[in-house]
Amino acid sequence: MEKRCVVVIGAGPSGAIAAALLKRNGHDVLVLERQQFPRFSIGESLLSHCLDFVEEAGMLDAVMAAGFQRKNGAAFAWGDRYSAFDFGDGFTPGKPTTFQVQRADFDKLLADEASRQGVEIRYQEAIIAASFTGPQPELRVRRADGSEYGVQASFVLDASGYGRVLPRLLDLEAPSNFPLRQAVFTHIEDRIDSPDFDREKILISVHPRLRDVWFWLIPFSGGRCSLGVVGSAERFEGRPADLEACLREFVAETPSLANVLANAVWDTPVRTIGGYAANVKSLHGQGFALLGNAAEFLDPVFSSGVTIAMRSASMAAGLLNRQLKGESVDWQADFATPLKRGVDAFRAYVEGWYSGAFQDVIFHQGGSEDIRRMICSILAGYAWDETNPFVKEPVRRLRMVAEYCAHEAAGAGEELPV
Ligand code: FAD
């Protein structure tokens, strides 16, 4: 049986960042990745905060030099309403810009950077079984040719994303409290010629009649975009079975988006993914911790997935470094609980998005600049900054500001305390 210090399952963003951070602290790390890179992945619009972890892992120069589309904020459209947030205007000091990336290229770049720093990555090797009952965790690995071997580690980080390796093998899965939703998406040559279109922002468009149905339009460099529609399962009932026809039908019903895409060339097969929201009973156990999507995934609407994945990787790598150096650490108090605080802040705004309350706030004209700055920071990914009242008390603050917007819309026009 091969013996290693840390084994990371999966070489996506959380795996690559965690592995590099541990290696930079002098630990032996082996990453086992089921697929060959580059490989397609969804999740293409990054938030500013995720670049803090790219920088921490010594990969920022490589990402900056890669030619990805710069992103400076998020824009929202609903009918003739348009609301744009510039990350540079946020309440929390942080990075004013980030990138929109084809994940095949981005994930390969991060993994290659981890390798360059000395991390060993084995591609096309999948974890198929795990045992945490002995003195050290043991994993069973299957190579592409069907042969198998065992590896023992002092600690395992599960960064397997939607593979959810340890949650499945250790019976850790828990139901998400979000309803079943589906996304239908593709890449297009966008041919957008409107001078009003801001390529440096993700455009989130709300369906004119169905407020729980929304679209992403994520500009890449090179005149291409990622386009997708998201809705609950019943919103797809009665729609064309052909995915391209289905996506085209939703777009055609949404004039503000259809106009932007009038000249687009649809040159890539349309894909779908559904039931992606997931949760677990625990983020850690004896000899392991769960990172990124292997732990929990909320919803794509605020592009928080990669940021949460990298944040979890950075926190886990820091704690594991201390543990491997002989310190006694508390995974609940120093990893799971503080990670969950930011995730729960995102959760409140995702719930508010689908209830309509947060949409009312986003599309409200006028109102407090201070409040917009605080909301802007959350949209930039700084959802762990508890000096931001909208992070510290997300549910109460959102309720207050939504009530205020409703009042103002009704003509009351009163001041809202921050
Ligand atoms: P992944 O990126 O999924 O990487 C996991 C890796 O583990 C994969 O390479 C996989 O091959 C490997 N693996 C799996 N099983 C095994 C195994 N048995 N053995 C070895 N390796 C294994 N996030 C954003 O930040 N911005 C967005 O715009 C965005 N849009 C989204 C849109 C949709 C519709 C959805 C569903 C999600 C979106 N996300 C977005 C979320 C984003 O996709 C994920 O949060 C992010 O990819 C998680 O990164 P990760 O490192 O945890 O996992």
Residues whose N, C-alpha, C, O or C-beta is under 5 A from the ligand:
A	BS01	FAD	I9 G10 A11 G12 P13 S14 G15 L32 E33 R34 Q35 S41 I42 G43 E44 S45 L46 E125 A126 I127 A159 S160 G161 Y162 G163 V165 A183 Y276 L291 G292 N293 A294 P300 S303 S304 G305 V306 T307 A309
